[in-house]
Every structure is written in structure tokens, then in C-alpha cells.
Amino acid sequence: MSLLVMQPVAAKKGASSVEVYGFAGWILSAVAFALYCLWAFVPEPVLHSIGITYYPTKEWALIIPTLIIFSVLFVYWVYERCDERNTRSRAAGAAAAATVTASTVTAVVGNIYV
């Protein structure tokens, strides 16, 4: 009786491109979120004292997240409506099941020669 022996596999050197892009995307999104929070919560006089004078109004700090949330909800709603439209109704499914059952019964009766 031979035993299956697992041989060690040599590890790859370095990171794959997926890992590098994933890490870079993670860092970039964290920095973007930090800048967004600073812009949203730091008062305008402080921004002017730093030298930042050109930026959107603070109302966009509420509009952007609200727009993203409602866009996601709208996509889910549209997907559900498309799925509902492409699905047969329950009555049509029952009729198809009844047709299959009737033909199966006829075939069985035909084999018995009734």
C-alpha cells in the first residue's frame, strides 16, 4: 500500500500584479476617504489659512453619499424588475408542469397497452 506524500511546492518570489494593484487601490481609497472627511468636517477658515481656497461647497458632502446610496438601491431595483420580467409567471409554470405530467401519464398508459 502506497501512501500519498505531499511534496512541498516552491513559493513564488515577489507579489503578483493582482496583489500589488489591490494594495495600491486600498491605499488610494483610504487616502481619498481621509481627504473627503477633512474637506467635509474642517471649517472653511481653517482651509483658507492652509491656503486651500478652491473647493466645492459643503452641501456636496451630503449630496455625494446620498447619490451613491440611491444609485446602488436603484440598480438593485432595476435588476429585480428585469429578473421579474424575464421569469415566467407561476400560472405558466403550473401549466407546463401539468402538460409534462399528462404526457408522462399517456406514455406510461401507452406502454401498458390500455
N, C-alpha and C positions, 0 to 999 in steps of 0.2 A: 504494500500500500504506500503510495507516494503522497507526501504532504505538499500542499501548495505553499511555497515560501515566497513571501513578498520581497522583491528586491528594491532597495532604496533608489529613488529617482533623483537625479541631479537637479538641484534647484536652478532656476534661471537667474542670471545675474542682471540686476537693474530692474526697474519698474516698466511695466507695459505702458503703451500710449494711453490706454483707457484709464489706467490709474493716474497718470500724470494729468490728463485733461479733467478727470473727475476732481482731483485735488485742486487744480487751478480754478475750476468752476466754483468749488466750495469756498475757496478763499475770496474770489471775486464777489460772490453773492454776499458773503459776510461783510466785506468792506462796503459794498453798495448799501446794505441794510443799515450799517453804522452811520454812513453819511446821510441816509434818508432820515434816521432818527435824530441826528444832530440838527439837520435842517428843520425838522418838524418841531422840535422842542426848545431849541435855543432861541432866545428873544432877538428881535431884529437889531436893537442897538449893539448887542454883542457881536453879531455878524458884521455890522458896519465897522466896529472897532477893529476886527480882524482884517478888514479890507474886502470882505465879500459884499458886493452891492448889487449884483445882478443874479437874481434867483426868482423862481415862481412864487406867487402869493401863497400864504399858508393854508388857504382853503383847499389847495391841491393835496395837502397832507391827508385830508379826509376823502377827497374825490377819488384818488388813485386806488386805495384799498377797497373802497365801495365798488368801484368799477370792476376790479378784478374778481371780487366775490360774486357779483351779479353775472359777470361773464361766465364764470365756471358753472353757476347754477343754470344759466340759460343753455349752455352746451349739454348738460345732463338732461334738461327738459327736452331739447331738440332730439337728442339720441333716443330718449324713451318714446317720443312721438313717432320717429322713423321706425323704431322697432315694432311699435304697435301697428303701424300702417302695413308693414311687411309680414305680419303674422296673420294666419287665418283666424277667423272667428271661431268661437267654441262650437257653434252650431255646425259650421262646415267641417270641423274635426269630428263631430259626432256622426255626421252623415257619411264621412269617409270610413269611419270605423264600422258603421252599420253595413256599408257596401262590402267591405272586406269580410265581415262576418257572414253575410248572406252568400257570398261566392264560395267561401270555405265550406259552408254547410252544403251547398249544392254539389261541390266537388266530392265531398265525403259521401253524400247520398248517391252520386253518380257511380262511385266505386263499389257501392254495395248492390247496385243494380235494383233499386227500389222502383 
